[in-house]
Amino acid sequence: MAEELVGIVVSYVRGPRTQSPRECLIHFPAIESAGEAAQLIGSKVAWPAGERKCLGKVVSLHGKRGLVRVRFRKGLPGDALGSQVRIVG
């Protein structure tokens, strides 16, 4: 992708009684359909936070409106919710 995509961390992936801080739902405002979001599967994602940088990978789609599921190497902290992530590769 030529331009840099910026996404927003929407939520952790959750179940009825659990949540996984390693997997997050990301919304990219420039992407509006599942077809466009499917092209992002396999892309690397970075969440910068000062000196600490969390890297993850887009693993699947979530729904029909362009949300994607990203699995990070280490869990994201709670203050990452609502913050920005970038596609790095």
Secondary structure, 3 states (H helix, E strand, C coil): CCCCCEEEEEEEEECCCCEEEEEEEEECCCCCCHHHHHCCCCCEEEEEECCEEEEEEEEEEECCCCEEEEEECCCCCHHHCCCEEEECC
